[in-house]
Amino acid sequence: MESQQPSAPKPANTESKKPQKLSYKEQRELDMLPEHIERLEQRKAELERALGDEESIAQHGVVALAEELANIENELESSVERYFALESKREVLQ
């Protein structure tokens, strides 16, 4: 009787499973982010002007304008970070 030795596990071929490009969703997001960032920058500039305008402050209130500006700045920062993360990932995959 021959004893069967268990065969050594085959090393996983990680090269073939590595994605070669961004996913469709990531590529679409990367394509849309520059336009989104530009809109946020425009809105930020509008809010900054409004905070310097007495009429806008009287109409909207300084607190409301400042809160919206803070929200826009946070979203802008997140969007820029996401853009650079996707760009870096795309460069690594190429």
C-alpha positions as CSV (number, residue, x, y, z in Angstrom):
1,M,0.0,0.0,0.0
2,E,1.3,3.3,-1.0
3,S,0.7,6.2,1.4
4,Q,-0.4,9.4,-0.1
5,Q,1.4,12.4,1.0
6,P,-0.7,15.6,1.0
7,S,0.5,17.9,-1.6
8,A,1.9,21.2,-0.6
9,P,-0.5,24.0,-1.0
10,K,0.0,25.9,-4.2
11,P,1.0,29.5,-3.7
12,A,-1.8,31.9,-4.7
13,N,-1.2,33.7,-7.9
14,T,-1.8,37.2,-6.7
15,E,-0.5,38.8,-9.9
16,S,-3.5,37.6,-11.9
17,K,-6.1,38.6,-9.3
18,K,-4.7,42.1,-8.9
19,P,-7.0,44.7,-10.6
20,Q,-5.4,46.3,-13.6
21,K,-7.5,49.4,-13.5
22,L,-10.0,51.3,-11.3
23,S,-13.4,49.9,-11.0
24,Y,-16.2,51.4,-13.1
25,K,-17.6,53.2,-10.1
26,E,-14.2,54.6,-9.1
27,Q,-13.4,55.8,-12.6
28,R,-16.7,57.5,-12.8
29,E,-16.2,59.1,-9.5
30,L,-12.7,60.2,-10.5
31,D,-14.1,61.7,-13.7
32,M,-16.8,63.7,-11.9
33,L,-14.7,65.0,-9.0
34,P,-13.0,67.9,-10.7
35,E,-16.3,69.4,-11.7
36,H,-17.7,68.8,-8.2
37,I,-14.6,70.4,-6.7
38,E,-14.9,73.4,-9.0
39,R,-18.6,73.9,-8.0
40,L,-17.7,73.7,-4.3
41,E,-14.9,76.3,-4.8
42,Q,-17.3,78.6,-6.5
43,R,-19.9,78.3,-3.7
44,K,-17.1,78.8,-1.2
45,A,-16.1,82.1,-2.9
46,E,-19.8,83.2,-3.0
47,L,-20.2,82.6,0.7
48,E,-17.0,84.4,1.5
49,R,-18.2,87.4,-0.5
50,A,-21.6,87.2,1.2
51,L,-19.9,87.2,4.6
52,G,-18.3,90.5,3.7
53,D,-21.6,92.0,2.4
54,E,-23.8,93.7,5.0
55,E,-26.9,93.2,2.9
56,S,-26.3,89.4,2.6
57,I,-25.6,89.2,6.3
58,A,-28.9,91.0,7.0
59,Q,-30.8,88.8,4.6
60,H,-29.3,85.4,5.5
61,G,-27.7,85.9,8.9
62,V,-24.0,85.6,9.7
63,V,-24.4,82.3,11.5
64,A,-26.2,80.6,8.6
65,L,-23.6,81.8,6.1
66,A,-20.7,80.8,8.4
67,E,-22.3,77.3,8.9
68,E,-22.8,76.8,5.2
69,L,-19.2,77.9,4.6
70,A,-17.9,75.5,7.1
71,N,-19.9,72.6,5.5
72,I,-18.7,73.5,2.1
73,E,-15.1,73.7,3.3
74,N,-15.4,70.2,4.9
75,E,-16.9,68.7,1.7
76,L,-14.3,70.4,-0.4
77,E,-11.5,69.0,1.7
78,S,-13.0,65.5,1.6
79,S,-13.5,65.7,-2.2
80,V,-10.0,66.8,-2.8
81,E,-8.6,64.0,-0.6
82,R,-10.8,61.5,-2.4
83,Y,-9.6,62.8,-5.8
84,F,-6.0,62.4,-4.9
85,A,-6.6,59.0,-3.4
86,L,-8.2,57.8,-6.6
87,E,-5.5,59.4,-8.8
88,S,-2.8,57.7,-6.7
89,K,-4.6,54.3,-7.0
90,R,-4.9,54.8,-10.7
91,E,-1.2,55.5,-11.1
92,V,-0.2,52.5,-9.1
93,L,-2.4,50.2,-11.2
94,Q,-1.0,51.4,-14.5
